[in-house]
Amino acid sequence: MNDVTIIGAGVAGLWAARSCLARGLHPRLIDRGGAPGPHGCSWWAGGMLAPECEGTTAERQVVTHGRLAASLWADVTHVTRNGTLVLAPERDRSELDRFASRTDGHTLCDAAAIAALEPDLAKQHRRGLFFASEAHLDPRLALADLTQTLSDAGVVVETGTVEPSALRGPVVDCRGLSAQTDVPGLRGVRGEMIVLRSDEITLSRPIRLLHPRHPLYVVPRAKGVFMLGATQIESAARGFITMRSALELLSAAYALDPRFAEAEIVEMGADLRPAFADQVPKILRKGRVLYLNGLFRHGFLLAPALAEQAAEYLFTGKTGDLFDAD
């Protein structure tokens, strides 16, 4: 017997299932593509759990709820708690000052401090900001671990396409942009990424390289693999990564460390992230359906908080601050 049906098995849907189980509610989980994979935008995420850095542009709710993400994820998958290092080319040092003025929880680093944190970047950068409390994870491993945790509890991802109106009982809709016709104000924001492999560079934490037009983040993964990202394009166009974006990402990586020029390109990808105008995820109530949507670039950072509030509502009727105002 299922107490709730969850549509969509991306990071939001998987977390919604986990949060429901924690409250004794048994969910049915359905996704048109089945278990997590390239069909979902969660697959293409960077995996940074960096609420302080996101505070430079995000609303306060993102920072507040995001601070709990690393601890919640640590119960599911491996989380690396080595912080985030933010750098800028010397010619763009004003970008670093601006970033510092808009964020909390950082310490200023000189060249020696940067070298101590990341020896491979020694003598290449003179000023930076270190956010010691931040963390990161491997998104694809995290999705697999979360799926396995649910499977161990008797919840498997069914492959199928359903509409909320065709289902009985409570429904949690986590379909992202596929729910656009039912969710007012939702739009797609295109994001692109490149995966590199290099035996010449070792990084211990995500690096953000600031630039007024082409910012970059580099997230280290296992076995010399690095994920490059930061494109954020107001476009609903799907398709492969564009040459312009690829050149910008690769050029920024070269500016971070010239040794990236010899790295292997393992993978390129792009997808659309669902977002609201204020770029804060929300829970919308329409009858017996809860829509969890608008995670934007904060999927792994805010999915746990969004799911917890949705499950708490189903269990007790209590709403949280991520619920859309009626």
DRENDRENVO-271534 format. One record per residue (C-alpha): x negated, y, z negated; residue number from 0. Coordinates in nm, 3 decimals, padded with zeros to 5 digits. Last residue first. Layout:
{node {X Y Z} NUM} ...
***
This chain:
{node {00.131 03.103 00.114} 325} {node {-00.234 03.176 00.042} 324} {node {-00.464 02.925 00.210} 323} {node {-00.604 02.679 -00.042} 322} {node {-00.977 02.714 -00.100} 321} {node {-00.919 02.877 -00.440} 320} {node {-00.760 02.566 -00.584} 319} {node {-00.407 02.421 -00.596} 318} {node {-00.264 02.196 -00.866} 317} {node {00.002 01.944 -00.764} 316} {node {-00.155 01.680 -00.989} 315} {node {-00.277 01.393 -00.769} 314} {node {-00.219 01.531 -00.420} 313} {node {-00.344 01.873 -00.532} 312} {node {-00.653 01.719 -00.690} 311} {node {-00.723 01.532 -00.367} 310} {node {-00.712 01.854 -00.165} 309} {node {-00.932 02.042 -00.413} 308} {node {-01.190 01.764 -00.419} 307} {node {-01.193 01.738 -00.040} 306} {node {-01.268 02.108 00.006} 305} {node {-01.542 02.094 -00.256} 304} {node {-01.705 01.787 -00.101} 303} {node {-01.674 01.926 00.256} 302} {node {-01.849 02.250 00.157} 301} {node {-02.222 02.202 00.221} 300} {node {-02.198 01.910 00.461} 299} {node {-01.958 02.099 00.686} 298} {node {-02.084 02.454 00.632} 297} {node {-02.149 02.556 00.992} 296} {node {-01.775 02.612 01.058} 295} {node {-01.576 02.415 00.798} 294} {node {-01.253 02.564 00.936} 293} {node {-01.026 02.276 00.842} 292} {node {-00.851 02.067 00.583} 291} {node {-00.484 02.058 00.686} 290} {node {-00.254 01.922 00.416} 289} {node {00.066 01.767 00.547} 288} {node {00.376 01.696 00.336} 287} {node {00.539 02.027 00.426} 286} {node {00.278 02.243 00.590} 285} {node {00.001 02.320 00.344} 284} {node {-00.324 02.476 00.464} 283} {node {-00.659 02.397 00.301} 282} {node {-00.931 02.640 00.401} 281} {node {-01.289 02.666 00.517} 280} {node {-01.451 03.011 00.505} 279} {node {-01.574 03.161 00.832} 278} {node {-01.374 03.484 00.774} 277} {node {-01.209 03.454 01.117} 276} {node {-01.152 03.080 01.084} 275} {node {-01.390 02.819 01.220} 274} {node {-01.397 02.479 01.390} 273} {node {-01.743 02.371 01.512} 272} {node {-01.787 02.287 01.879} 271} {node {-02.058 02.051 01.995} 270} {node {-02.408 02.039 02.138} 269} {node {-02.692 01.791 02.166} 268} {node {-03.053 01.738 02.260} 267} {node {-03.259 01.431 02.170} 266} {node {-03.611 01.298 02.131} 265} {node {-03.816 01.586 02.267} 264} {node {-04.173 01.480 02.190} 263} {node {-04.395 01.732 02.013} 262} {node {-04.698 01.879 02.190} 261} {node {-04.575 02.239 02.182} 260} {node {-04.475 02.186 01.816} 259} {node {-04.843 02.233 01.738} 258} {node {-04.794 02.606 01.792} 257} {node {-04.625 02.634 01.449} 256} {node {-04.339 02.872 01.367} 255} {node {-04.375 03.056 01.699} 254} {node {-04.367 02.721 01.881} 253} {node {-04.041 02.638 01.701} 252} {node {-03.900 02.974 01.813} 251} {node {-03.997 02.898 02.172} 250} {node {-03.831 02.555 02.150} 249} {node {-03.506 02.699 02.015} 248} {node {-03.494 02.984 02.266} 247} {node {-03.582 02.762 02.560} 246} {node {-03.316 02.507 02.466} 245} {node {-03.056 02.781 02.420} 244} {node {-03.126 02.930 02.762} 243} {node {-03.133 02.586 02.929} 242} {node {-02.785 02.515 02.797} 241} {node {-02.704 02.226 02.562} 240} {node {-02.466 01.978 02.719} 239} {node {-02.092 02.025 02.742} 238} {node {-01.807 02.190 02.557} 237} {node {-01.694 02.546 02.610} 236} {node {-01.502 02.702 02.321} 235} {node {-01.747 02.991 02.301} 234} {node {-01.861 03.231 02.032} 233} {node {-02.215 03.095 02.027} 232} {node {-02.409 03.005 01.715} 231} {node {-02.750 02.859 01.792} 230} {node {-02.941 02.787 01.474} 229} {node {-03.098 02.445 01.522} 228} {node {-03.411 02.235 01.537} 227} {node {-03.416 01.886 01.382} 226} {node {-03.754 01.737 01.302} 225} {node {-03.874 01.376 01.317} 224} {node {-04.218 01.275 01.189} 223} {node {-04.106 00.942 01.048} 222} {node {-03.820 01.069 00.829} 221} {node {-03.641 01.401 00.867} 220} {node {-03.764 01.757 00.849} 219} {node {-03.517 02.042 00.908} 218} {node {-03.631 02.334 01.122} 217} {node {-03.417 02.646 01.122} 216} {node {-03.440 02.913 01.384} 215} {node {-03.341 03.274 01.436} 214} {node {-03.342 03.401 01.796} 213} {node {-03.212 03.758 01.820} 212} {node {-03.331 03.951 01.511} 211} {node {-03.579 03.676 01.416} 210} {node {-03.606 03.482 01.094} 209} {node {-03.775 03.143 01.075} 208} {node {-03.593 02.914 00.833} 207} {node {-03.792 02.613 00.717} 206} {node {-03.624 02.306 00.571} 205} {node {-03.842 02.112 00.325} 204} {node {-04.151 01.895 00.305} 203} {node {-04.305 01.964 00.645} 202} {node {-04.570 01.754 00.816} 201} {node {-04.700 01.837 01.162} 200} {node {-04.929 01.651 01.400} 199} {node {-04.736 01.323 01.433} 198} {node {-04.450 01.503 01.606} 197} {node {-04.094 01.405 01.694} 196} {node {-03.836 01.658 01.805} 195} {node {-03.456 01.674 01.780} 194} {node {-03.280 01.965 01.951} 193} {node {-02.958 02.132 01.844} 192} {node {-02.663 02.330 01.976} 191} {node {-02.363 02.500 01.815} 190} {node {-02.048 02.629 01.981} 189} {node {-01.791 02.807 01.769} 188} {node {-01.434 02.689 01.823} 187} {node {-01.133 02.879 01.693} 186} {node {-00.867 02.833 01.425} 185} {node {-00.635 03.126 01.364} 184} {node {-00.319 02.922 01.320} 183} {node {-00.359 02.548 01.253} 182} {node {-00.114 02.319 01.433} 181} {node {-00.231 02.381 01.791} 180} {node {-00.593 02.373 01.673} 179} {node {-00.565 02.027 01.518} 178} {node {-00.815 01.874 01.764} 177} {node {-01.047 02.154 01.660} 176} {node {-01.117 01.984 01.328} 175} {node {-00.921 01.661 01.286} 174} {node {-00.916 01.657 00.905} 173} {node {-00.538 01.625 00.854} 172} {node {-00.447 01.495 00.510} 171} {node {-00.104 01.329 00.520} 170} {node {00.140 01.256 00.237} 169} {node {00.418 01.007 00.313} 168} {node {00.534 00.884 00.651} 167} {node {00.347 00.937 00.975} 166} {node {00.465 01.047 01.318} 165} {node {00.460 01.417 01.227} 164} {node {00.087 01.392 01.141} 163} {node {00.008 01.284 01.498} 162} {node {-00.179 00.960 01.558} 161} {node {-00.472 00.844 01.769} 160} {node {-00.652 00.523 01.679} 159} {node {-00.965 00.356 01.550} 158} {node {-00.933 00.258 01.184} 157} {node {-01.206 00.358 00.940} 156} {node {-01.223 00.108 00.655} 155} {node {-01.116 00.163 00.295} 154} {node {-01.163 -00.141 00.070} 153} {node {-01.387 00.015 -00.194} 152} {node {-01.701 -00.128 -00.033} 151} {node {-01.577 00.021 00.293} 150} {node {-01.556 00.363 00.129} 149} {node {-01.915 00.341 00.010} 148} {node {-02.021 00.217 00.353} 147} {node {-01.863 00.518 00.523} 146} {node {-02.039 00.751 00.278} 145} {node {-02.371 00.579 00.344} 144} {node {-02.323 00.600 00.721} 143} {node {-02.225 00.967 00.703} 142} {node {-02.524 01.042 00.480} 141} {node {-02.761 00.857 00.715} 140} {node {-02.629 01.061 01.005} 139} {node {-02.653 01.386 00.810} 138} {node {-03.010 01.337 00.679} 137} {node {-03.018 01.541 00.359} 136} {node {-03.127 01.883 00.236} 135} {node {-03.182 02.077 -00.085} 134} {node {-03.175 02.423 -00.240} 133} {node {-03.274 02.522 -00.594} 132} {node {-03.627 02.641 -00.509} 131} {node {-03.531 02.913 -00.262} 130} {node {-03.874 03.033 -00.148} 129} {node {-03.906 03.360 00.041} 128} {node {-04.192 03.434 00.279} 127} {node {-04.491 03.646 00.359} 126} {node {-04.826 03.584 00.531} 125} {node {-04.759 03.309 00.784} 124} {node {-05.003 03.103 00.995} 123} {node {-05.293 03.074 00.751} 122} {node {-05.148 02.757 00.595} 121} {node {-04.841 02.619 00.773} 120} {node {-04.960 02.257 00.747} 119} {node {-05.016 02.304 00.373} 118} {node {-04.643 02.372 00.313} 117} {node {-04.571 02.474 -00.046} 116} {node {-04.929 02.557 -00.143} 115} {node {-04.991 02.725 00.193} 114} {node {-04.682 02.941 00.147} 113} {node {-04.800 03.039 -00.201} 112} {node {-05.142 03.135 -00.067} 111} {node {-04.996 03.342 00.218} 110} {node {-04.768 03.536 -00.017} 109} {node {-04.434 03.408 -00.142} 108} {node {-04.145 03.607 -00.292} 107} {node {-03.915 03.407 -00.517} 106} {node {-03.554 03.327 -00.437} 105} {node {-03.230 03.270 -00.629} 104} {node {-03.016 03.543 -00.478} 103} {node {-02.947 03.666 -00.125} 102} {node {-02.865 03.987 00.065} 101} {node {-03.170 04.194 -00.028} 100} {node {-03.403 03.903 00.047} 99} {node {-03.262 03.859 00.397} 98} {node {-03.310 04.230 00.469} 97} {node {-03.669 04.220 00.349} 96} {node {-03.734 03.912 00.563} 95} {node {-03.581 04.080 00.868} 94} {node {-03.803 04.385 00.801} 93} {node {-04.100 04.147 00.831} 92} {node {-04.020 04.102 01.199} 91} {node {-04.361 04.198 01.342} 90} {node {-04.522 03.976 01.080} 89} {node {-04.328 03.676 01.204} 88} {node {-04.062 03.571 00.953} 87} {node {-04.041 03.295 00.694} 86} {node {-03.777 03.136 00.471} 85} {node {-03.874 02.825 00.272} 84} {node {-03.591 02.608 00.141} 83} {node {-03.589 02.391 -00.171} 82} {node {-03.752 02.053 -00.226} 81} {node {-03.446 01.866 -00.349} 80} {node {-03.423 01.579 -00.101} 79} {node {-03.085 01.406 -00.120} 78} {node {-03.049 01.033 -00.062} 77} {node {-02.687 00.923 -00.029} 76} {node {-02.356 00.895 -00.213} 75} {node {-02.396 01.012 -00.575} 74} {node {-02.662 01.258 -00.455} 73} {node {-02.397 01.416 -00.232} 72} {node {-02.210 01.553 -00.533} 71} {node {-02.527 01.689 -00.692} 70} {node {-02.641 01.855 -00.370} 69} {node {-02.298 02.006 -00.304} 68} {node {-02.244 02.186 -00.634} 67} {node {-02.414 02.510 -00.528} 66} {node {-02.205 02.509 -00.213} 65} {node {-01.890 02.586 -00.410} 64} {node {-02.025 02.919 -00.534} 63} {node {-02.220 03.011 -00.220} 62} {node {-01.937 02.940 00.023} 61} {node {-01.684 03.107 -00.207} 60} {node {-01.897 03.423 -00.206} 59} {node {-01.838 03.483 00.165} 58} {node {-02.116 03.400 00.408} 57} {node {-02.373 03.627 00.575} 56} {node {-02.683 03.633 00.352} 55} {node {-02.512 03.390 00.118} 54} {node {-02.599 03.106 00.354} 53} {node {-02.950 03.120 00.213} 52} {node {-02.819 03.074 -00.141} 51} {node {-02.587 02.791 -00.042} 50} {node {-02.856 02.581 00.126} 49} {node {-02.755 02.217 00.144} 48} {node {-02.911 02.172 00.488} 47} {node {-02.790 01.868 00.680} 46} {node {-02.860 01.999 01.030} 45} {node {-02.532 01.886 01.183} 44} {node {-02.489 01.710 01.518} 43} {node {-02.305 01.402 01.390} 42} {node {-02.061 01.617 01.190} 41} {node {-01.938 01.750 01.528} 40} {node {-01.771 01.417 01.600} 39} {node {-01.786 01.205 01.918} 38} {node {-02.157 01.139 01.861} 37} {node {-02.079 00.895 01.579} 36} {node {-01.875 00.849 01.263} 35} {node {-01.651 00.539 01.257} 34} {node {-01.356 00.522 01.497} 33} {node {-01.328 00.763 01.787} 32} {node {-00.959 00.848 01.741} 31} {node {-01.003 00.848 01.365} 30} {node {-00.781 00.691 01.099} 29} {node {-00.831 00.654 00.723} 28} {node {-00.559 00.501 00.500} 27} {node {-00.604 00.623 00.146} 26} {node {-00.564 00.461 -00.196} 25} {node {-00.504 00.720 -00.468} 24} {node {-00.667 00.630 -00.801} 23} {node {-00.818 00.971 -00.857} 22} {node {-01.168 00.875 -00.744} 21} {node {-01.010 00.706 -00.443} 20} {node {-00.862 01.039 -00.334} 19} {node {-01.201 01.209 -00.360} 18} {node {-01.365 00.938 -00.148} 17} {node {-01.097 00.957 00.120} 16} {node {-01.122 01.336 00.133} 15} {node {-01.500 01.301 00.159} 14} {node {-01.465 01.078 00.464} 13} {node {-01.214 01.314 00.620} 12} {node {-01.430 01.622 00.567} 11} {node {-01.754 01.461 00.693} 10} {node {-01.587 01.328 01.004} 9} {node {-01.336 01.049 00.983} 8} {node {-01.025 01.227 01.108} 7} {node {-00.665 01.165 01.001} 6} {node {-00.618 01.079 00.633} 5} {node {-00.304 00.890 00.532} 4} {node {-00.202 00.897 00.165} 3} {node {-00.078 00.651 -00.099} 2} {node {-00.144 00.338 00.104} 1} {node {00.000 00.000 00.000} 0} 
***
